Amino acid sequence: MGGTTRVPAEPHALALLRGGPRAAVVAAVLDLHLRGAVRAGRPGTMRTSGRTSGAPLTALTKAVHASLYRPAGLRQLLERRPVREALGALRGDLAGAGSRLA
């Protein structure tokens, strides 16, 4: 059998591989929502609702949380620099591990 590829453990990493940047950010937002750190804002937006709790946050989840200092929709969130940089770093980590990106 040929070489094996390590499967990433983080849901947003799997989402990036399967669905691209938008799916990865949605997974990070869902993680924050389940922790009680993000909630709905004005129609079509989301915002932070406080500090995060539970397990430590990944770089992408931290970037999403920090980028919601001002309410934003998913499109605006994807355009914010910390989120773009975290996605780039995650993409580099996955490529370095031998994963094929969508």
Contacts in CASP RR format, 6 or more apart in sequence:
PFRMAT RR
TARGET T0000
AUTHOR 0000-0000-0000
METHOD contacts of the structure
MODEL  1
MGGTTRVPAEPHALALLRGGPRAAVVAAVLDLHLRGAVRAGRPGTMRTSG
RTSGAPLTALTKAVHASLYRPAGLRQLLERRPVREALGALRGDLAGAGSR
LA
5 97 0 8 1.000
5 98 0 8 1.000
5 99 0 8 1.000
6 97 0 8 1.000
6 98 0 8 1.000
6 99 0 8 1.000
7 14 0 8 1.000
8 14 0 8 1.000
8 17 0 8 1.000
8 94 0 8 1.000
8 97 0 8 1.000
8 99 0 8 1.000
10 58 0 8 1.000
11 27 0 8 1.000
11 30 0 8 1.000
11 31 0 8 1.000
12 24 0 8 1.000
12 25 0 8 1.000
12 27 0 8 1.000
12 28 0 8 1.000
12 31 0 8 1.000
12 58 0 8 1.000
12 60 0 8 1.000
12 61 0 8 1.000
12 90 0 8 1.000
13 24 0 8 1.000
13 90 0 8 1.000
13 93 0 8 1.000
13 94 0 8 1.000
14 27 0 8 1.000
15 23 0 8 1.000
15 24 0 8 1.000
15 26 0 8 1.000
15 27 0 8 1.000
16 23 0 8 1.000
16 24 0 8 1.000
16 87 0 8 1.000
16 90 0 8 1.000
16 91 0 8 1.000
16 94 0 8 1.000
16 101 0 8 1.000
16 102 0 8 1.000
17 94 0 8 1.000
17 99 0 8 1.000
17 100 0 8 1.000
17 101 0 8 1.000
17 102 0 8 1.000
18 102 0 8 1.000
19 102 0 8 1.000
20 101 0 8 1.000
20 102 0 8 1.000
21 78 0 8 1.000
21 87 0 8 1.000
22 74 0 8 1.000
22 78 0 8 1.000
24 60 0 8 1.000
24 87 0 8 1.000
24 90 0 8 1.000
25 60 0 8 1.000
25 64 0 8 1.000
25 74 0 8 1.000
25 77 0 8 1.000
25 78 0 8 1.000
25 83 0 8 1.000
25 87 0 8 1.000
26 74 0 8 1.000
28 58 0 8 1.000
28 60 0 8 1.000
28 61 0 8 1.000
28 63 0 8 1.000
28 64 0 8 1.000
29 38 0 8 1.000
29 46 0 8 1.000
29 64 0 8 1.000
29 74 0 8 1.000
29 77 0 8 1.000
31 57 0 8 1.000
31 61 0 8 1.000
32 38 0 8 1.000
32 48 0 8 1.000
32 52 0 8 1.000
32 61 0 8 1.000
32 64 0 8 1.000
32 65 0 8 1.000
33 39 0 8 1.000
35 52 0 8 1.000
35 53 0 8 1.000
35 54 0 8 1.000
36 49 0 8 1.000
36 50 0 8 1.000
36 52 0 8 1.000
36 53 0 8 1.000
37 48 0 8 1.000
37 49 0 8 1.000
37 50 0 8 1.000
37 51 0 8 1.000
37 52 0 8 1.000
37 53 0 8 1.000
37 65 0 8 1.000
38 46 0 8 1.000
38 47 0 8 1.000
38 48 0 8 1.000
38 49 0 8 1.000
38 64 0 8 1.000
38 65 0 8 1.000
38 68 0 8 1.000
39 46 0 8 1.000
39 47 0 8 1.000
39 49 0 8 1.000
40 46 0 8 1.000
40 47 0 8 1.000
41 47 0 8 1.000
41 71 0 8 1.000
42 71 0 8 1.000
44 73 0 8 1.000
45 71 0 8 1.000
45 72 0 8 1.000
45 73 0 8 1.000
46 68 0 8 1.000
46 71 0 8 1.000
46 72 0 8 1.000
46 73 0 8 1.000
46 77 0 8 1.000
47 68 0 8 1.000
47 70 0 8 1.000
47 71 0 8 1.000
47 72 0 8 1.000
48 65 0 8 1.000
48 68 0 8 1.000
48 69 0 8 1.000
52 61 0 8 1.000
52 65 0 8 1.000
57 65 0 8 1.000
59 86 0 8 1.000
59 89 0 8 1.000
59 90 0 8 1.000
60 83 0 8 1.000
60 86 0 8 1.000
60 87 0 8 1.000
60 90 0 8 1.000
62 86 0 8 1.000
63 82 0 8 1.000
63 83 0 8 1.000
63 85 0 8 1.000
63 86 0 8 1.000
64 77 0 8 1.000
64 83 0 8 1.000
64 86 0 8 1.000
66 82 0 8 1.000
67 77 0 8 1.000
67 80 0 8 1.000
67 82 0 8 1.000
67 83 0 8 1.000
68 77 0 8 1.000
72 80 0 8 1.000
77 83 0 8 1.000
78 84 0 8 1.000
91 101 0 8 1.000
94 101 0 8 1.000
95 101 0 8 1.000
END
